[in-house]
């Protein structure tokens, strides 16, 4: 053992508060191995790199003790069952219980045929042009401002306009005709400011069949793909759940009906479609009948219903209630929460509520509002038991993204899908956000409700960065955002390969060290270690030895 080893192992490492707030008494660490010179040559220059290894006992099935660095970004190890599956060939690097990817999705053949029949009576080039306009309009659509927020912004605009006026119209010396003209100019300036700075949220007109056809061409393939992916995530977390009845609120052209038959074939025996547009319901029915109203239903010929309004009483229950791309269309928070309350009453105990929106932060902000209402606020309304978050969240706490600025609040998933446009060869990727909430039975509250084991794994919330090492940003089961650094030296080549193959929305199959076991060194300790290590390096010929160096060497 050389002097450098003696110095390192003799140091008592001070503790620092863990990176997670509220965690106290972080456990002390024990150094079990000191990096050699050859180790440093693989990681960088010796004076600039410090590599401390810690050993802890982690229950990992047959693997027993696992080498884990207890600093937060290294405090994890590959799940034992996944490791064994990869080593024995049961899983592949990019295909294991944590991967939630679906191959590039195309619409069912029956739906494609009905789609083609409906387009035969239209000039496709003109309809495609309208569909593109509608697609970009929907893509850039923003939620409506609350009335008090809008009134406050208008008042601020009016105050700025009044301060900039050179003549006060209210002054008694201003004659009546001039006063009216000045007030009219003020009103025109205010209207211009409102048009420029306040988004005009207005409902989309689907009272005309042509507009519904444009929507079908613009959104049907992407909406179908997003719903299939969201329902597949729900199925992965609740393998025993299979809906026998479904209600689709804001059904549009019926994407959810086709998606539920894709994910749970021949399981759903009844579907209720609710949309306030009669023309949209008519188009939905045509698609399910092969393109004409005279054709037979593809499924559920006597158990498919269309409604223009949501029943307020919620006396008829459903196993699965879906609301896709509808939160953004409701004109206030009060309306959104009122609809969510009715939909939650419609879900039978043991059923699920599935919400899907686009992948922008504006839509995800509405999803966070719905999540908190279903998680906590639902009990205050007297509408029954609070919901259990099934997907995508691996925890039941408040979303940690609430602490970030609105533009950084995004937790999305994506799927590649084929279009029916023969003039393009591109394969678009649909990005969306979703939320699946389970309504517990009375027995679940007594015995405890368990989701699939893999739900305890952290979910990847940002694309994986790969270079000399992989950086994986996740949301973990403790309700925290965490950045994990995966390297060959600390985590092994197998874990590194798994990390590199993961995509946004996947579950990262690692076991995290509890936050009260995390350890982080004080910044001044790094300086101490560097100082001691410099003493062991050969000094340059023109350098002088300081008294501190002599004391440390002694």
N, C-alpha and C positions, 0 to 999 in steps of 0.2 A: 504494500500500500504506500503510494507516494504521498508527498506533503499535501498536494492539492486535494487528494481524496480525504486526508485527515481533516483538512480545513472545512470541506463541505459537510462531511458527516458530523462534525462537532458543532455546527451552527444550530441554534434553536430558532426555527422559522416562526416569525410573528404571524398572527392571524389578522385577517381583514374581513370586514362585513362582506357577506356573499353578494353576488350581483343581483340576487332576488331580494326585493325589499321585504322586511319583516322577518327575515331569517336570522336567528341569533345563535351564538355558541357554535359556530362552525367547527367541525371536528379537527383536531390537530393532525398533522400529516407525519409520515415517517418515510424518509428516503431509504430506498433499499438498493439502489444502484446508481453509481456516478458515471456519467458518460466518459468514455475514453477518448483519446485523441482521434482514433479512427472513426468513432461515432460522429465527432464534430466535423470531420472532413466530408461526411456525407450530407451534413445539414448546413454548412456554411463556415465562415471564418470563426475561429475559436474566440476571439475577443468580442464578437457581436452576438453570439448565440448562447443561450442557457437552456439546457435540456434536463429537467428534473423528472424522475420517474417515481411514481408512488404505487404502492401495492395495497390493495384492499381485498377483503373477502366478499365476493359477490355470489349469490346463489344463482348458478347457471346450470341447473340440472346435473348432467354428468361431468360438466367441465370444471366444477369446483372453483378454485381460485382463479381470478382473471386479473391481468395487469391493466389497471385503469388509472389515468392521470386525473386527479380530482379538481383541476381547474375547470370551470364551467364548460368551456368549449370542447374539452376533451373527455368529460365525465360520462362516458357511455361505452357500451360494447355491443357487438352484434348479437342478436337474439340467438339463444342456443339451439332452438328447434329449427330456425331458418339456416343456421350454420350447418347443422347436421344434414338438413335436406339438400343444401348445395353441395356438400362434400359427397353425399351418397347418390347424387344425380336425381333426387326427387324434384328439385326445383332448378330453375336456371337463373343466371345472374339478373336478367331483366324480367323474369316471370316467377313471382312468388306471392304469398298471400298479401303482401303490402302493395303490390303494383295494381293500380286501378285503371290501366289503359285498355282501350277497346280499339280494335283494328278500324281502319277508315270505314266509316259507316255509310251505307246506301239505303234508300227507302225500300220497303217491301215491294215486290213485283206488282201485287194488286193495287197498291197505292200509286205506283208509277203509271200503270195502265189507266187508272181513273184520272190521274193528272193529265195525261196526254189527251184523253177523250174530251175533257173540259176545255183544253186549249185549242181544240180544232176549230171552234167557232169564232176565234179572235185573230186579229192581225198580230202575230207574235212579236214583231219588231217594235211596234208601238206599245204593246203591253209590257215588253221587257224594259222599255225606256221609263214607263210609269213605275214599274217595279223597282228600278234602280233609284229613282227619286224617293220613293217611299222607304226604301231600305236605308238610305243615308239620313232621311228625316228621323226615322226611328232610332238609328244609331246615335244621333246627336241630341236626342230628346232629353230634357231635364225634368226633374220633379217640380211640381208647383210650389211656389213660395207660400208659407203660411200667411194668413191675412195680416196678423200683427207685424210680421217681418216686412211684408210689402208696404204697409202703411208707414212704417218707420223709414224705409228707404225713400218713399215718395216725399215724406216730410223733410228729410235731409236734402233732397234735390231742390225742393221749393225754397228752403232756407238759403241755399247757395245762389239760386237765381235772384232772390230778393236782395241779397247782399251785393250782387254784381250790377244791379240796376242804377243808372245814373239819375233817374227821376222817380220819385215815389208816387205811384198812382193814387195813393190814399191821402196825399197832401191836400189840404183845403184850398190851396191856391190853384190847383189843377182843374181846368174846366171839364165839364161832363163828357164832351165828345172825346177829348184827349185821354181822359181817365179810362173810358171804355176801350179805346184803341190800345192803351198800354196794358190793361188787364188781359186783353185778347192776345197780345204778344207774349205776355207771361205764360198764359195757358198753352200756347203753341210751343214755347221753349220747354215747358214741363213735359208735354206729350212726346216731344222729340227725345228728351232724356230718358223717359220711361221706355220708349221703343229701343233705345240703344243699350240700356243697362239692366233692364228687368225682363227676364224670359217670359214670353207670352205662352203659357201652357193652356192649350185648347184641345178638347177631345178630337180624335181622328174620325172623320166622317166615313162610316162603313154602311151607310144607308143605301148606297148604290152597289149593284152587283159587280160593276167594273172595278171599283176600288177593292172589293173583296178578292177578286181574281188577281189584282196586282199584289195584294198582301200574300196570297198563296204562292205566287211565283217568287216573291222576295224572301219569305220567311219559313215556308214549310220544311225544306230540307234541314235548315239549321236548327229550328225549334225541335224537330223530331230527334235529331242527334243529341241535343243538349238534354232532353228529357230521358232518352235511353241511358245516357251516361249517369244522370242523377239517380234514376231508378236502380241502375246497376250498383251504385254506391250504397243505396239503401238495402238492396238485397244482400250485398256482401257483409253488411253489419248485422242484419237480421235474417239469417238464412232460413229460419222457420216461418217468416212472414210471407204470405201470399194473399193478395187482396181478392175477395170475392165480389166486391162492388166498389165502384169509383165514382166520385163526382169531380168534374173538371170545371172550375169556376173561371170564367174568361176563356172559354174553350177555343174560340177562334175557328180555325179550320180542322180542329180535332187531332192535333199532333199527339196529345197525351193518350188518346184512345189507341192509336197505333203503337205508341211506345210501351204501354202496359202489356199489350199482346206480344210484343217482342221480348220483354224481360220475363214475364210470367205467362208463357203460352197456355191458353185454354183454362186459365185460372179465374179470370175476371168474368163473372156471369151477368153483371149489370153495369151500365154506364149512363150517367146523367150529365149532359152537356148544358152549361149555363152561359149564355152570352146575350147581351142586350140588343144585338143586331140580328134581326130576323134574316137578313140576306146572308150573314155569316153562318147562321145555323143551317140555312138552306144549302150553302156550298159545302158545309161539313157533311150534311146528309148525302149529298151527291157523291162525295169522295168515298163514303162508306158503302155506297150502292154501286160502285164501279163507274161513276161518271154521269149517271142519269137517275132520275127519281123512280123510273120504272124497274130498275135492276134490283136484284136481291141484296140484302145486307151480307157483308163478308162474314160477320159474326154477330151473335146476339140479335137476331131478327126481331124478337119480341121483347127484348130487354134493353133497348137503346132509346133514350129519351132526350128531348131538346126543350129547354126552358129559356125564357127571356129574363127572368128575375130569380134572385136567390131567395128560397123560402126562409122567412125570418124565424119561424117556430123551431126549425131544426129537429122536427119529430122523426124524420127518416134519417137513419144513420148509415154511414159508409165506412168501409175499412180503410180506404185511401181517398184523401181529398187533395186535389192538385190545384195550385194557382200559379200559372206560368205567365210571366211578363204582364202582370196586371197591377201590381203595387204602384208602378209608375203612372198608371192611368187614373188612379184615385186622387181627388183634388185636394185632400187635406190629411193631416195626421189623424184627426178624429174619424174620418171616413175609413182610413186604413185599419185602425184598431177596431172599429165597429165591425168591419167585414171579417177581420181575423177572429174576433170573438164568436161570430156566428159560425164560421167555418170550423172552429175548434169544438163548438157544441155538436156539429154535424159528424165529427169523427167518433166512431164507436170505440169504447175502451179496448185496448189492444190493437188499435189502428194507428195510422200515421198521417200527418199533414206534410205535404211536400211543396216548398216554395222555390221557384226558379226565376231568376232575373238575368239581365245581361252582365257582362264582366266589368263595367265601368264603376268608379268609386261612388258616383251619384246613386246608382242602383244598390250597391252594397250598403250604403248608408241606410237605405230603407230596409234592407235585410237585417241589419243590426237592430233597428227599431223593432222589427217583428220578433227577432230572437229574444230580446229582453222582455218583451210583452209575454211571449209564450213561456219563457223560463221562469219569470217572477210575477209579472203583472196580472196573469190570468186568474190567480187566486183572489185578487182584490176585486175582480168583477163578479165573483160568485159563479163563474162558468165551469167550475170543476177543478180537477187536479192540474197542477202545473206540468208542462211537458218535459220530456227527457230528450236532450239533443242526441240524435243518432249519428248524423253526418252533416257537415264534414268535421265538426269539432271533436277532438279526443278528450274533452272535459265538459263539466257542467257549470263552470264558473262564468263570470262576465268576460266578454271578449276582450283580450288585451289590446286589440286594435283601437278600442275606444279612446285610449290614451294618446293616439297619434292624431296628426292633423287630418282633415277630411280627405285631402288628395292622396294620402298614403294609406287610407283604409281600403284595402283590397285583399280579398281571399277568394281566388277564382280557380276554376278548373277549365279544361279545354278538351275538344275532340275534333278530329279531322272527319270531314264528311264529303260525299260526292254530291254534285248538283245535277240537275237534268238539263242544263244548258249545254247544247251540243257545240256551241260556238266558242267555248272556253275549255282549256285543258288543265286549268289550275284546280288544286284541291284546297278549298278554303278551310280554315280552322276557326271553330266557334268557341269563343271564350264566354264563360257564364259563371254566375255565383248561384248557390243553392243552399237550402236548409231543409233537413228532414227531422221531424219532431215526432216522437212516439208518445201516445196517450196511454199512461199505465193503467192496468187493471187494479182492482183492490188487492188481489193476490200479490201483484208485483210490489206493492208498497209494504206488504208484510214480509214476504220472502226475499225481497230485493231483486231488482231487475238487472240482468246481465246482458251486455252487448257482446259481440264477437271479441275473442281475445286480442285480435290484432288492433282493436280500437284503442288500446292503451299505448300503441306506438305513436310517436309524434308525426304530425302531418306536415308535409313540405308546403310552405306558403309562398316561396319565391323560387324562381328557377335556380337550379344547382350551378354553382360556379366551379369550373374545373381548370386547374393549371398544374403546378407541382403538387398541390393538394386540393381536395374538394371542400368547398364551403357550402353547408346545407343549413338553410334558415327554416326553422320549424316552429309549430305551435304544439306545446307538449301537454301531457295529461294533468299538469299542475296549474294550467291556465296561464302560462307564460310564453312569450316569444323568446326563442333561444337560437343562437348561432353555433353550429357544430362544425368543427374542423376535423376532417378525416384524412389521415396520413398513413402511409405504409408502416412507418416506424412505430406509431402509437396504437393503431387499430388493426393492422394487418392488411395484406393485399386483398383478401376476400371482401372485407368491409369496404375497402376503397373502391373495388370494382362495383359493388352494389350501389354505392353512393353515386358513382359516375353515370350509372344507367337510369337513375331515378329522374322523374319529371315532376312538374308542378302538379299538386293534388294527390300525389302518391303518399302512402304511409311508409316512413323510414323504419325498417325492422330492427331497431336497436332498443336496448334496455338502458334507460337513463338513471344515473345515480341520483338519489333523492337530494333535493336542494340543501337540506341541512347537513349533507356530507360533502358539499362543495368546499373547495379551498382555493384561495387566491392570495398570492404573495404581495406584500407591500412593495411599492416602487423603490423605496430606499434599499430593500434587500438586494434587488438586482444590482444596484451600484456596489454594494458590499461584495457580492460574489465576483463581479467584474474586477473589482479592486484586488481581491485575493488571487484571481486567476492571472491578472497582469503580472503579479509578483512571481509567478511560476514560469512566465515566458522569458526567453533570452532577451536581455536589454540591448538596445542599439548601442554601438560603440561611442556615439556622441551624447548619450543620455547620462544623466546623473541620477543616483539613487536617493530617494527621499527618506526622511526619518521614519515615516509611516510604513514605507515598503520594508525597511530594515526590521521594524517591529513585527510586521506580519510574517516575514520570513523567519524571524526568530521564533 
